[in-house]
């Protein structure tokens, strides 16, 4: 059975000047997210984590650093998607061996116009090579980036053929009807939309929570919206999270999240992105800081200094 639910941050990945992963800083950030950061879980090395810009070796090193740090791996899913089947198998096998709660699998994303049989064959080949025993897969539906969708038909085929391995799906399409349809048609299948706003309808539509890029900074508010007992407080917290996300989304999302983390922590290195992504310009960062200062986040955090607890 899936162990992941609630507010899950698609964690940003800090990088050094030489574009290697800052492993110590990554571990520190993950620990904060699971504590004062308000998150139930972490999606390590996803799109926000710029995973496909790192080599297989770099991604495995990040997995091992998190595991070695003693962080609770039952609260982590890790992105293992790759265009090459062998790379995806290597990454997924490592996630399984280390004991992560799930591997988040993009479809094969280089060749476009794939039919359902091709996508299903790719996933089933991975299951066969990695081994079904103990394997926990979450499908990653992000057609805007991959251009290869996990259609409802593909998802149903994989879930029905491999119910003990294919446990859920992250939906980054922004289509709540798609997410709600999967949750309705596949009982027990954990569906995670990718924005905090979906938490307001999670109980109604059967979502397992959300996996959000902006939960890197909105986590405490999103947590109140997810698990709070006071309806007024839940609505206020959800409104705050949605407002902060909207501000961050005015700029390229990954760079904007990392710039926000730089502002909140006072660590300039956070603003650095992996090529081909580029950091926000000085003008954009100034505009972001000004807008965030007027949000709920600005009321509890010094946007030019040390990060503080949000709630």
C-alpha positions in Angstrom: 0.0 0.0 0.0 1.2 3.6 -0.7 2.7 5.3 2.3 2.9 8.8 0.7 0.1 11.3 1.2 -0.5 14.9 2.1 1.7 17.9 1.3 4.7 16.8 -0.7 7.3 19.3 -1.9 9.0 18.8 -5.2 12.3 19.8 -3.7 14.7 22.2 -5.4 18.3 21.0 -5.8 21.1 23.4 -4.7 24.0 23.4 -7.1 27.6 24.7 -6.6 29.5 27.0 -9.0 30.9 24.0 -10.9 27.3 22.8 -11.4 27.7 19.8 -9.1 25.0 19.1 -6.6 25.6 20.6 -3.1 24.7 17.4 -1.3 25.1 18.8 2.2 22.8 21.7 1.5 20.3 19.3 -0.2 20.1 17.2 2.9 19.7 20.3 5.0 16.9 21.5 2.8 15.1 18.2 2.9 15.4 18.0 6.7 13.9 21.5 6.9 11.0 20.7 4.6 10.0 17.7 6.7 10.2 19.8 9.9 9.5 23.5 10.0 8.8 23.4 6.2 5.5 21.8 6.9 5.7 18.9 4.4 4.5 15.3 4.8 6.9 14.2 2.1 9.4 15.1 -0.5 9.7 14.4 -4.2 13.4 14.3 -4.7 14.9 15.0 -8.1 11.8 15.9 -10.0 11.3 18.7 -12.5 11.8 21.4 -9.9 14.9 19.5 -8.8 16.2 19.7 -12.4 16.8 16.0 -12.4 17.1 15.5 -16.2 19.9 18.1 -16.2 22.0 15.8 -14.0 23.9 12.6 -14.9 22.8 9.3 -13.7 25.8 9.2 -11.4 24.9 12.6 -9.9 21.3 11.6 -9.3 22.4 8.4 -7.5 24.9 10.3 -5.4 22.0 12.6 -4.3 19.8 9.6 -3.4 22.6 8.0 -1.4 23.4 11.3 0.4 19.7 11.5 1.5 19.7 7.9 2.6 23.0 8.2 4.4 21.8 11.2 6.3 19.2 9.1 8.1 16.2 11.0 6.7 12.9 9.0 6.7 12.9 7.4 3.2 9.3 6.3 3.7 8.5 10.0 3.2 10.4 10.4 -0.1 9.6 9.6 -3.7 12.5 10.1 -6.1 12.4 10.9 -9.8 13.9 8.1 -11.8 12.7 8.9 -15.3 15.1 9.0 -18.3 14.8 8.8 -22.0 17.1 5.7 -22.1 15.5 2.6 -20.6 18.8 1.4 -19.1 19.3 4.7 -17.2 15.7 4.6 -15.9 16.2 1.1 -14.8 19.5 1.9 -13.0 18.0 4.9 -11.2 14.8 3.0 -10.3 16.8 0.0 -9.0 18.8 2.3 -6.8 15.7 3.9 -5.4 14.3 0.5 -4.6 17.5 -0.8 -3.1 17.9 2.2 -0.8 14.3 2.0 0.4 12.6 5.1 -1.0 8.9 5.0 -0.7 8.5 5.3 -4.4 10.1 6.0 -7.8 8.5 8.7 -9.9 8.7 7.7 -13.5 8.4 10.0 -16.5 7.3 8.3 -19.7 10.1 7.9 -22.4 10.2 11.5 -23.6 12.4 11.9 -26.7 10.2 10.2 -29.4 6.9 11.9 -29.7 3.6 10.5 -31.0 4.1 7.2 -29.2 1.0 4.9 -29.0 -0.3 3.4 -25.9 1.4 0.1 -26.6 4.8 1.7 -26.7 4.5 3.6 -23.4 3.1 0.5 -21.7 5.9 -1.6 -23.1 8.5 0.8 -21.8 7.1 0.7 -18.2 6.7 -3.1 -18.3 10.2 -3.5 -19.6 11.4 -1.5 -16.6 9.4 -3.5 -14.2 10.8 -6.7 -15.7 14.4 -5.5 -15.5 14.3 -3.9 -12.0 12.1 -6.7 -10.6 8.6 -6.5 -9.4 9.3 -7.6 -5.8 9.3 -4.5 -3.6 9.0 -2.1 -6.5 6.9 1.0 -5.9 6.2 3.2 -8.9 4.4 6.5 -9.3 3.7 7.6 -12.9 4.7 11.2 -13.7 2.2 12.9 -16.1 3.6 16.1 -17.4 2.8 16.4 -21.1 3.7 20.0 -21.4 7.4 19.0 -20.8 7.5 15.4 -21.9 5.0 15.7 -24.8 4.2 12.0 -24.0 1.2 11.7 -21.9 0.1 8.9 -19.5 -3.4 8.8 -20.9 -6.1 7.4 -18.6 -6.1 4.3 -20.8 -2.4 3.7 -20.3 -2.6 4.4 -16.6 -5.5 1.9 -16.2 -3.6 -0.8 -18.2 -0.5 -0.4 -16.0 -2.4 -0.2 -12.7 -4.6 -3.2 -13.5 -1.7 -5.3 -14.7 0.6 -4.3 -11.9 -1.5 -3.2 -8.9 1.3 -3.9 -6.4 3.9 -1.9 -8.3 2.0 1.0 -9.9 0.8 2.8 -6.8 -0.1 6.3 -8.0 0.5 9.3 -10.3 1.7 12.9 -10.1 -0.3 15.1 -12.4 1.5 18.2 -13.6 -1.0 18.9 -16.4 -3.1 21.2 -14.3 -6.2 19.4 -15.5 -8.2 18.5 -12.3 -10.8 16.6 -14.4 -8.0 14.2 -15.5 -6.8 13.7 -11.9 -10.3 13.3 -10.5 -11.2 10.8 -13.2 -8.2 8.6 -12.3 -9.0 8.8 -8.6 -12.6 7.9 -9.3 -12.0 5.1 -11.8 -9.0 3.5 -10.0 -9.9 2.9 -6.3 -6.8 2.9 -4.0 -4.7 4.6 -6.7 -2.9 7.6 -5.2 -3.4 10.7 -7.3 -1.4 13.9 -6.6 -2.2 17.1 -8.5 0.7 19.6 -8.6 -0.7 22.8 -7.1 -1.8 23.7 -3.6 -5.2 24.9 -4.8 -6.2 21.3 -5.4 -6.0 20.7 -1.6 -9.3 22.6 -1.3 -11.0 19.8 -3.2 -8.9 16.9 -2.2 -11.5 15.2 0.0 -14.3 15.8 -2.5 -12.3 14.4 -5.5 -10.3 11.7 -3.7 -6.8 13.1 -4.1 -4.0 11.7 -1.9 -2.6 15.2 -1.5 -0.5 17.4 -3.8 3.1 17.4 -5.0 4.0 21.0 -5.5 7.1 22.9 -6.6 6.0 25.9 -4.5 5.7 23.8 -1.4 9.4 24.5 -1.0 8.1 27.8 0.5 4.4 27.3 1.0 4.5 24.1 2.9 3.4 25.3 6.4 0.3 27.0 4.8 -0.4 24.0 2.6 -0.2 21.7 5.7 -2.9 23.7 7.5 -5.1 23.6 4.4 -4.6 19.8 4.3 -4.8 18.7 7.9 -6.2 21.6 9.9 -9.3 21.2 11.9 -10.6 24.8 11.8 -12.4 25.5 8.5 -11.7 29.2 8.6 -8.0 28.7 9.3 -7.8 26.1 6.5 -9.3 28.5 4.0 -7.0 31.3 5.0 -4.0 29.1 4.8 -5.0 27.8 1.4 -5.6 31.3 0.1 -2.1 32.3 1.4 -0.5 29.3 -0.3 -2.3 30.0 -3.6 -1.3 33.7 -3.4 2.4 32.9 -2.8 2.3 30.4 -5.7 0.8 32.9 -8.0 3.5 35.4 -7.2 6.3 32.9 -7.8 4.7 31.7 -11.0 5.0 35.2 -12.5 8.5 34.2 -13.5 10.0 30.9 -14.8 9.0 28.5 -12.1 12.2 26.6 -11.2 14.4 29.8 -11.3 11.7 31.7 -9.3 11.5 29.1 -6.6 15.3 29.0 -6.2 15.3 32.8 -6.1 12.7 32.8 -3.4 14.7 30.3 -1.4 17.8 32.6 -1.8 15.7 35.5 -0.5 14.3 33.5 2.4 17.6 32.0 3.5 20.1 34.6 2.6 22.1 32.0 0.7 22.9 33.4 -2.7 23.9 30.0 -4.0 20.2 29.0 -4.0 19.6 31.2 -7.0 21.9 29.2 -9.2 20.2 26.9 -11.8 21.6 24.1 -13.9 22.0 24.9 -17.6 20.0 25.2 -19.8 17.8 26.9 -17.2 18.9 30.4 -16.3 18.5 32.3 -13.0 16.2 35.2 -12.7 17.6 38.6 -13.6 18.4 41.2 -11.0 15.2 43.0 -12.1 13.1 39.9 -11.8 14.5 39.1 -8.4 13.7 42.6 -7.2 10.2 42.3 -8.4 9.8 38.9 -6.8 11.1 40.1 -3.5 8.7 43.1 -3.5 5.7 41.0 -4.4 6.5 38.3 -1.8 7.0 41.0 0.9 3.3 41.9 0.5 2.2 38.3 0.8 1.6 36.3 4.0 5.1 35.0 3.6 6.6 38.5 3.9 4.9 38.9 7.3 6.8 36.2 8.9 10.1 36.0 7.0 12.9 38.5 6.4 13.2 38.4 2.6 16.8 39.7 2.9 18.0 37.4 5.7 17.7 34.2 7.6 14.7 32.0 6.9 12.1 31.8 9.7 9.3 29.4 10.4 6.2 30.4 8.5 3.6 29.1 11.0 
